[in-house]
Amino acid sequence: MKDPRNILEKALSRNEPVFVVRAQDKLSIVAINMYCLAAYFSDISTEQLTEIYKIHEDFQKWQKENPDKVKMPD
């Protein structure tokens, strides 16, 4: 999995807008599902789809283990 810090640093160094979704956000799973669906129909590589799915699993696991921290986005 790519290091999110490196991705953010690269974008910020280029003054590129960034959209961050955190596992604590109640809507994050839906957002990742929609992104994965769009990616699937955009013919991205199996490797990239696998990476998105792994992130999805990580978010689900975190939310299941931390239900008291899951909330609507700020």
N, C-alpha and C positions, 0 to 999 in steps of 0.2 A: 504494500500500500504506500502511496506517496505521502510524504511528510507534509501535513497541513501547514506547518510553520513556514516551510520553504515556499509553498504555493502562495501563502499570504504575503510573505516578504517580497517575492517576485512581482506580484500584482501591485503592491503598495509602492515599490520602487519605480514602477512605471505610471504611477498615478491612475491606475486602472480601478474602476469600481469593483467591489467585492460583495457578495451576498453570502452570509454565514448562517448555517443551520446547525443548531446544537441539539444534542440528544435530549436535553431537558425540555425542549420545546415540544409540546403535545402534538403539534402538526408536523413534526419533522419526518415521521415515518411516511405520512401521506406525500410530503414533498419529495422524498427520495423515491417513492413508488412512481410518482408522475415523471420524475426525471429519468428513471430507469425505462419506463415505457417509451418516452420520447427518444431515448438513446437507442433502444431496440429497433424502432422504426427508422432510425437514421443510419442504420447499417454500420454501427461502430463494431470494433473487434470484440471477439469473445472474451479476450483478456480484460478489456475495459468494462464489459458488462459484469464479469466476475468480480472485479474490484468494486463496482457499485453495489452488487449484491452483498459482498462482504461488509461494506459500510452499513448497509441496511440491517444485516444480522447484528453488528456491533451496537447499533442504536437500539434495536429491539431488546437485546440482552441488557443493556444499561438501563433502559426504562423498566424492564421487569425487575431488576435488582434494586432500583431506586424509585419506586412509585411515589414516594413522598416528595421527590425533587422534580417530578414532571409537572409542567404547568403551561399555560398559554404563553406564547412568546411575548417578550417585553416590547 
